[in-house]
Amino acid sequence: MRSLILIAALQPVLAQDDPSGLAEHVRRFVDVVSLVEREAADAIDFKASFEGGVLPAMMRRLDPHSVFFNKDQFEQLREMETSTRKGFGSIVSVLPGRVIVLQTMPASPSERAGLQPGDEIIAINNVALSRFDMDQMVEYLNYTRQKDALLAVRRQNFPRPLEFVLSPATLNAPTVERAFFLEAGFAYIRVSSFEEKTGRDLRNAIDRLGGQALKGLVLDLRNNPGGVFASALETASLFLPAGTRITSVRGRNKKDQNLDVPSGMEPYSFPLAILINEKSASGSEVVSAALQEHKRATVIGLPSYGKGLVQSVFPVMGGNGLALTTAYYYTPNGRSIQRRLADSQIDPTLNSAKAGVQPDVEEYPERPTRLRAFLDGNGLITAYATEWLRTNPKPAAGFRLPRMVLDLYQRWLSEKNILPSLAEWSVDRDWVQNRLEQEIVNLTLGVEAGDEVEARRDPQVQRGLAEIRSKHENRVGAEHPRTIPAGADRADFLARDRSHPF
């Protein structure tokens, strides 16, 4: 009976002139459903079969991002679209089985409850964190911060764990997370995602650092998943002249649309480097590709994720829903950055072997050695930093860790029967120095100041700095070419021309 109803419902499709062959596939599908209904040993739950199997499987064949939602999933999606981000207002270091507090935000639930930098959270809601690996830990922390949580905390010099009850609050975390100088005149800004105020906040951050007077900027879009697309367009417009093509939108049933920098924009003109990696996606890829193809920025890092699509959400009868890819974004040169899993009949250019944005300069992040992984993974950097601060004054801005502290740290490790070889210590000595310095700064001056310390060892940041410094020097050299005085020896002139302001 059900198969007869299904055939009747599909009659309009079966009757239409269909050069694509859809009607033939629908008849075959109805035939299979009829056969299963008639001959299967057990009765078929058609709701579960369609909503849990047929429809999701069909969507997976389209692309990685088109999804069918059953009624419960669709309701959750609607709630997520309107929900606010909540949390306890602390920044923590997540290690396998361990969570250590690095900083508490002013007036946040964490600060009001009395959490302190250096505290180790050993259990949440009576669940020991030692049981989790890294991915499970992050997932559990995200889950528990949505409602009241009971924290068991180990604090140095306290004989027993302390207990704190935290109630989550709505957080207003800016997406322009970090903005500081790498060296005089050369700035660094990290944008974690694109939200409604990101473009405005980025301009404000640049202006606070000097605006047009900057010698260069490293814009960090690593791990940026995208977000509000209009904000990504606004970001690209900060660096490109009015009328410049940022991206194009094309789809099978959508009118082509070109998105250009609006008139009246006054772009920044200083040298620019953009950092990307395999987790840079969507809006961050559109920004990177536009600035790269217009020769406005040098893109540094690793190839990006490859997500350049327009998604629309449609309600479906029965309270279900559909997130469907309806168009693709194209770079100014007409290339799609979308990664595809299967051949497409819509647009063969989407199957390019080089999905995403390819960096101009491929630069890998620092590679962890065995010693680095051991020290960080066991919290031995943070533990020593916390202990060191008990007997030393709080550092001021611009703090540099005395070199002799490395010898003290090595002795501290040996007391715990941790004895790196001379070769291991020689390779990682500078890294250990920087990490100890960073963790001490994290615990006293805040994580943002700690990030400035980390930037000094980050190979991708340092490569970006080298690129913008070189471009600035070339620009200055072109504007003010040096001339050799008549009768002077060239080598002598160049040797004397090494003066610096004092």
N, C-alpha and C positions, 0 to 999 in steps of 0.2 A: 504494500500500500504506500509506504513511504517513497519508494522509487517512482511510483506513478505521480505522486505529488511533486517530486523533484523534476520529473520530466515536464509536467505541466508548467512549473515555475520557469523552466528554462526554454520554453517554446519560442519566446521572442528571439533568443539567441540562435536557436536551431533553425529558425525560419529565415533569418536574414542572409543576404548575399555576403559571403565572408571569404574574400581571397586570401586572408591570413591563415585560414585553416582552423579558426577557433571553434566553429561548429562541430567539426570532426572530433576535436579533442574533448569537447563537452559530451558528445554522444558516447565516446569511449569511457569517459569518467562515469556517466550514468550507468553504463553497462556493467562496469566493475562494481559500483555501489549496489546495483540490483543483485548481482551474483553473490556478493558477500552477505547481503541481507538474507538471501534465500538459503544459502548453503553453509554458512559458518556454524561451527559447533556451539558457540555461545552467542547470545543476543548482543547486538552492537549498540553501544552508547554513542549515538551520532553526534550529540553535543560535544562530548569529550573528543571524539575523533576529528571533528571539524575544527573546533576551537583550539585543541591541543596538538593537532597533527597536520591536517590538510592545509589550513590557511597559514599558519606560521611557516610551514615548509615552502609554500609558494612564495612568501615574502622573502625568505632567505635566498631564494634563487635570483632575486632582483639585485640586491646589493647588501652590504653589511649593516645598513642603517634603516632600511624599511622594515617595519615591525607590525604584527597584528597584536592587539590588546584585547583580552577577554574583558568582561564587565568589571571584575575586581581590579584588574591591572589598569584599565582605563580610568577608573575612579582614583586610583593612587596617582596616576600621571596628572590628573587635574589638581589634586591636592598639592603635588610637588610644584606645579606651576605657580600656585598662589601662596605657598608657604614661605616663611622667612627663615634665614639661617640662624640657628641657635648654637650656643656653646657655653663654655665656662670661662673663656677669656684667658687661656694660658697657652704658652708655646712649649712643647715638650720634645725631647729627643726620644725617638722610637727605636729601640733595639730589640733583637729577638728575646722575647720573654721579659723585657724591662722597659719602663717608661720613666724618664727623668725630667723633672720640671726645669726649664731653662729661664722662663720669664712669665710673669703675670701682668696682665693689662691693668692700667689704673681703673679703679672703681668697678672691676669685673667681679663675677662671683668667686673666682679663684682667689683674688686678692682679699676680698671681704672675708672669705672663709679662713684665711691665714696660710695658704700654701706659699712656699718660699722656693726660690731657685736652689737647685741641688736636691730637693725632696725627690724620693723615688716612690712612685705609685706602684704598690705591689698587688693590690686587688681592687676591683670595682664591683660593687653590689655582691660582695662575697665570692666573686669569681677570681681566682688567682691568675695574674697575667703571665706567669711563667709557663703556662700551658700553650701559649699562642706563638706561631711564627710571625714574621713581619707582616704579611698580607692579612692574616687573621687579626693581628693586633690593630691595624689601621681600621679594619671593618668594625671591630668591636668598639673602638673608641668613638667612631662616627655614630654608632647605634646608641651608646650609653649617654652621649651628650644631649640627646633630645628630651630627656626627662630627669627628674631628681636622681642623684647618684650618691652612693655611699663609698667613699674612698678610704682605703687603708694605705697609710703613707709611712715609709721608713725615713727618719731624719737622723742625720749623724749626731752622735752623742746623746741620743734618746734611747733608753733601754727597751722600750716597747713601741710597736707601731702606733701612730696617731690616726684618729678617724676624723673625717670631714664629710659633711653633707652639703653638696653643691646643687643649686637649682639653676638650670640653664637660663640664659638671657639672650634676647635678640642682639646679634652682633653686627656692627657696621664695619666690616673688614674692607679696606680699600684694595682695589685691584692693582693700583700703582704702588707696589709694595715697598720698593727700595729706591732711593735716589741719593747718590753721594758722589764725591769726586774720587776718581782713581789716582789722579795726580793733578797738579795745578792746571785748570782750564779744561780738563778732559773728564767727562762725567759718565756715570753708569746709572741706568734706570731699569728696573725689572717690572714687567707687566704680567700678572699671573693669569688674567682672563680679560674678556671684554664685557663690561656691564654698562649700564646707562650712562654713568658719569666718567667712564674711563678716559675718553678723549679730552674732556675738560681737565680732569685731574693730571693727565700727562702734560698738557700745556702748562698748567700751574707749576708742576714739578720742574719742568725745563726752565721756566722763567725764574724760579727761585734759585736755580743754579747759575743763572747768567743769561739765559735766552740766546739771542743772536750773538752775544759776545763769547759764547762757548767755542773752544777750539775743536771740539768733537764730542760725540756721544756714542756709547755702546748701549744699544737697546736690547734687552734680554727678553726674548719670547720663548725660551725653552720651557717645555711642559705647559705651555699656554694652549688650552683646548678650544679656544674661540669663545663664543657667547653671543652677545647682542651684535648683530652684523653691522648695524648703523654706526656703532661705536668703533668697529674696526675700520670702516670707511673714513670716519672722522680722524682716526689716528694716522692713516695713510695721507690724508689731506694736510697734515701738519708739515709734511716734508716735500710736497710736490706742488708745482705751479697750478694755478687755476686752469681748468679745461683739460688737464691730463687724465687719460684713461686709467682708472684703478682696476676695474674688472667688468666683465660682461656676464649676463645671465641668459642662458639658452636652454630650452626644453622642448620636447616633442609637441606639447599642446600649450606652450606659453609663448607669448610674444617676446622676441629678443629685446633685451634691455641693456643699454650701455650706462655704466656708472662712472662719472667723471668727477674730478675735484671741482666743487662749486666756485662760482666767481666770488671775488672779494677776499679770497684767502691770501694771507701773507706767509708763505712757508719759511721754515728755518732753512738756512743754507750751509750750516757747518757740516763737516764730514761725519758720516754715519756708518756704523757697523751694526748688524743685526745678528743675534745668536739664536739658532734654532736647534732642535733635536727631533728624535723620533716621536716625541709626544706633543710636538707643536702641530696644531690641527686647525682646520676651518678658517676662522677669521685671521688667526696669526699667519696662516699660509697665504691668504689673499694679500695681507699687508706686505709680507716678505717678498712675494713674487712681484708685486707692483713696483716696489722700491728697487728690486734687483733688476728688473727688465728695463726700467727707465734710467739705469746706471746711477741711481741716487744713493745706493747703499751697497756695501760689501756684506754678503751673507756668509756667516761662519758657523761651523758645527757639523751636524749630521743631517742626512735627508729627513724631511718632515714626514708626518703620518700619511697624508694623502686623503684629505676629506674636504672636497670642494663642491658641496651640493646644497640644494634648497629643499627643505623638508616641509611638508604641510600635514597637519593632523586633521583627520576626517572622522566624524562620528558615524558609526555603522549601526543598523537596526539591532535591537536586543541589548542596547547599552554598551556595545563593543566599540572599538576604535581602531584607526589605522594611521600609522605614521609612514608617509609615502614620499619617496624622492620624486619631485616633480620637475626639477631643472638642475643645471650644473653651472658653477662659476668658472669663468675662463680668464686667464691672465691677459694682460694688455697685448701680448703677442699671439693670443688665440689658442693657448694651450690649456687643457684641463689638467688639474692636479689631482683629480679623484682616482683613488685606488679601486680597481675593479676585480671581482673574484671570478667572473665568467665573461665570455664574449658578449658583446652588446650589439643588437641589431639597430640601436638608436644612433650611436655615434662611435665609429671605430677609433677615433682619436682618444677615446677614454681608456683604451687598452695599452697606452704607452708603457714601455718597460720601466720608464723613469717616472713613477707616480710621485706626487708631492713636490716639494721645492728642493732642488739640488743646491747645496751650498757652493759659493764661489771658492771658498777655502774649507777643505775638510779638516776638522780639528776634533780629536777625541777628548772626552773628559779624562781626568786623572784616573789611572788604572790602579785599583787597590792591590797592594802586595799582601803577602801572607801576614806580615807583621801589622800592617795598617788595619786589615780586616779583623785581626784578633784584638787589637787594642780598642778599636771603636765598637766592635761587636760585643765586648764584655764590659763596656762602660768604664774602661780604665783611664781614659782621658778625663772624662767628667768627674770621676771619683777623685783623682789627684788634684784637679783644679779646685774642687770644693774643699779638699783638705788644705791646699796651699793658701787659700783665701782666709782660713781661720787664723793664720799666724803672720799674714802680710797685709799691708794697707790696700784699700780698694784702689784699683788703677784709675787714672784720669784719662781723658781723651788723648789719643795718640800713643797709648801704652804699647811698649815693646817688651816682651818677656826677656829678662836677662839670660844670657847664654848658659850661665852656670846652673840655671834651674834644670836644664837637661840632664846634668850629672846627678842632681838630686832625684830627678824622676827615674833615672836608670837604677839608682840605688834602691828607690822605693819598689820598683818592679822586682829587683833581685830578692828583696825581702819576702816577696810573694812567690818566689821560685819561678819567676818569669825571666828567662835569660836569653834574649835575642843574640844571635851570633854577631860578630864584629862586622861581617859583610852586610847583614840585614840592617844593623844600626847605622852603618855608613850611608846606605842607600836612602834610608827614611829619616835621617836625622833632621833635615830641614822641614820635612812634613810634620814630624812630631812637634818641632818647635812652633810651627804655625798653628797646629791643632790645639796645643796647650794654650797658646795665646788667645785663640778664638774662643775656647771654652771659658777661660777666665773672664773675657770681655762679655760673653753671653750672660754669664751669671751675675755680672755687676753693672755693666753699661747697657745691656739689652741686646737682643738678637740682631737688630739692625746694625749696631756697631760691630757685632761679631761677623756679620756678612761682609763688612768692609775688610776685615782681616782675612776671611776666606778668599776674597777676590784676588788677593796677592798671590795665591797659589793655584788659582783656577786657570788651567791652560787656555780655555776658550775665551775667558774674559781678557786674559793677557794678550792673546792673539788679536782680539778686537781692538784693544788699546794700541797695539803696534800698528794696526791698519789705519786707524784714524789719526794717529800721530804722524805717520808717513804722509798721509794725504794733506794734513795741515802744513807740514813742512814744505811739501811740493807747492802748495798754494801760495805760501808766503814767499817761497823762492821765485815763483813766477811773477808775483806782484812787485817784489823788490830784488831783482837780479843783482848779484854781486859783480862788480867789474874790477879787473886788475889794473891798478894805476900804470900809466905809461912808464916803461923802463924798469918796472919791478919784476923780480923773479917770481914765477907762478908758485913754485913750491914754498918760497919764503912767505909770500902773501897768504897762502892758505894756512901755513903754520901759525902766522900771527893772528889770523882771523878766527880765533877760538875763545874770544873773550865772553864773559858772562856778567850780567849785572851783579853788583855787590851792595 
